[in-house]
Amino acid sequence: MEEGPPPPPPPPSNEIVDITDKIAKSECFVLNADPKYPWDNLFMGDDRLQLRSDTDEQLVLHLVFSESVKVHSMNLVAPEPDAAPTTVKLYLNKTSFSFDDAESIEPTQVLELTEEDHKPDKVTLLKFVKFQRVSSLTIFIESNGGAEYTALSKLRLFGTPLQGTDVNKIQKQGQQN
């Protein structure tokens, strides 16, 4: 009995999943982080470990994804209400970013967060139509609940990977040719 051609690949899933593992950590950076509280603490799964700002409450987190994604929502967990972000500005697909850029570039979305938004099981919805083909996401924490520093213990992003856009695989193929 002959076998026919292989079945076509399944259609891309539009299921909303945790896409935090799509962050290419080696390509990311943080501005104004306290060296004693580095940004990789956000991904350790231990709420006692934190990312903290250094000289004031402002922080810039520039996240690069290993493949393009659609970003649906996020979860910023803050262990201390006074040090939790209150005004957060999001910027898409920037290759570099500074505090000057935060003042001069129009954000894709501005979030006004409350103490409730910083709980581990709380998800903050984004304007999904604006976050459809994201290769990088810059998070500018402009202000917090009044503390001299901002503290976060976890960052999770939710959305959908775009099938066939793994940047690392594309770069490897280009290097082989």
For each residue, the residues with C-beta under 8 A, 3 or more apart:
1:
2:
3:
4:
5:
6:
7:
8:
9:
10: 13
11:
12: 160 162 163
13: 10 160
14: 160
15: 160
16: 72 73 158 159 160
17: 158 159 160 161
18: 21 156 157 158
19: 22 65 69 71 157 158 159 160 161
20: 23 43 155 156 157
21: 18
22: 19 65 66 67 69 157 161
23: 20 28 63 64 65 66 157
24: 27 28 64 65 66 167 168
25: 28 40 43
26:
27: 24 64
28: 23 24 25 39 61 62 63 64
29: 62
30: 33 38 39 51 59 60 61 62
31: 59 60 62 97 98 99
32: 53 54 55 56 58 59 60 99
33: 30 37 38 39 51 52 53 54 59
34: 37 52 53 54 149
35: 38 54
36: 52
37: 33 34 41 49 50 51 52 151
38: 30 33 35 41 51
39: 28 30 33 42 51 61
40: 25 43 44
41: 37 38 44 46 49 50 51 153
42: 39 51 152 153 154 155
43: 20 25 40 154 155
44: 40 41 49
45: 154
46: 41 49 153
47: 77 79 120 153 154
48: 79 153
49: 37 41 44 46 153
50: 37 41 79 151 152 153
51: 30 33 37 38 39 41 42 59 61 151 152 153
52: 33 34 36 37 83 149 150 151 152
53: 32 33 34 56 57 58 59 141 149 150 151
54: 32 33 34 35 149
55: 32
56: 32 53 148 149
57: 53 83 141 143 144 147 148 149 150
58: 32 53 99 102 140 141 142 143 150
59: 30 31 32 33 51 53 85 139 140 141 150
60: 30 31 32 97 98 99 102 138 139 140 141
61: 28 30 39 51 138 139 141 155
62: 28 29 30 31 94 96 97 136 138 139
63: 23 28 136 137 138 139 157
64: 23 24 27 28 135 136
65: 19 22 23 24 68 69 134 135 136 137 167
66: 22 23 24 166 167 168
67: 22 161 162 165 166 167 168
68: 65 133 134 135 161 162 165 167
69: 19 22 65 134 157 159 160 161 162
70: 128 131 132 133 134 159 160 162
71: 19 74 126 128 131 134 137 157 158 159
72: 16 125 126 128 131 158 159 160
73: 16 123 124 125 126 157 158 159
74: 71 123 124 126 155 156 157 158
75: 120 122 123 124 154 155 156 157 158
76: 84 85 88 113 117 118 124 152 154 155
77: 47 118 119 120 152 153 154 155 156
78: 81 83 84 85 118 150 151 152 153
79: 47 48 50 83 151 153
80: 83 84 147 151
81: 78 84 115 118 145
82: 144 145 146 147
83: 52 57 78 79 80 144 145 147 149 150 151
84: 76 78 80 81 113 115 118 144 145 150 151 152
85: 59 76 78 88 113 118 141 143 144 150 152
86: 112 113 114 143 144 145
87: 110 111 112 113 141 142 143
88: 76 85 110 111 113 139 140 141 142
89: 102 107 109 110 111 139 140 142
90: 107 108 109 110 111 126 137 138 139 140
91: 94 97 101 102 105 107 108 137 138 140
92: 108 130 131 134 136 137 138
93: 133 134 135 136
94: 62 91 97 101 105 136 138
95: 136
96: 62 101
97: 31 60 62 91 94 101 102 138 140
98: 31 60 101 102
99: 31 32 58 60 102 103
100: 103 104
101: 91 94 96 97 98 104 105
102: 58 60 89 91 97 98 99 105 140 142
103: 99 100
104: 100 101
105: 91 94 101 102
106:
107: 89 90 91 110 140
108: 90 91 92 127 130 131
109: 89 90 126 127 130
110: 87 88 89 90 107
111: 87 88 89 90 124
112: 86 87
113: 76 84 85 86 87 88 117 118 124
114: 86 117 118
115: 81 84 118 145
116: 119 122
117: 76 113 114 122 124
118: 76 77 78 81 84 85 113 114 115 122
119: 77 116 122
120: 47 75 77 154
121:
122: 75 116 117 118 119
123: 73 74 75 158
124: 73 74 75 76 111 113 117
125: 72 73 128
126: 71 72 73 74 90 109 130 131
127: 108 109 130 131
128: 70 71 72 125 131 132
129: 132
130: 92 108 109 126 127
131: 70 71 72 92 108 126 127 128 134 137 159
132: 70 128 129
133: 68 70 93 162
134: 65 68 69 70 71 92 93 131 137 159
135: 64 65 68 93 167
136: 62 63 64 65 92 93 94 95
137: 63 65 71 90 91 92 131 134 157
138: 60 61 62 63 90 91 92 94 97
139: 59 60 61 62 63 88 89 90
140: 58 59 60 88 89 90 91 97 102 107
141: 53 57 58 59 60 61 85 87 88 144 150
142: 58 87 88 89 102
143: 57 58 85 86 87
144: 57 82 83 84 85 86 141 147 149 150
145: 81 82 83 84 86 115
146: 82
147: 57 80 82 83 144 150 151
148: 56 57
149: 34 52 53 54 56 57 83 144
150: 52 53 57 58 59 78 83 84 85 141 144 147
151: 37 50 51 52 53 78 79 80 83 84 147
152: 42 50 51 52 76 77 78 84 85 155
153: 41 42 46 47 48 49 50 51 77 78 79
154: 42 43 45 47 75 76 77 120
155: 20 42 43 61 74 75 76 77 152
156: 18 20 74 75 77
157: 18 19 20 22 23 63 69 71 73 74 75 137
158: 16 17 18 19 71 72 73 74 75 123
159: 16 17 19 69 70 71 72 73 131 134
160: 12 13 14 15 16 17 19 69 70 72
161: 17 19 22 67 68 69 165
162: 12 67 68 69 70 133 165
163: 12
164:
165: 67 68 161 162 170
166: 66 67 169 170
167: 24 65 66 67 68 135 170 171
168: 24 66 67 171 172
169: 166 172 173
170: 165 166 167 173 174
171: 167 168 174 175
172: 168 169 175 176
173: 169 170 176 177
174: 170 171 177
175: 171 172
176: 172 173
177: 173 174
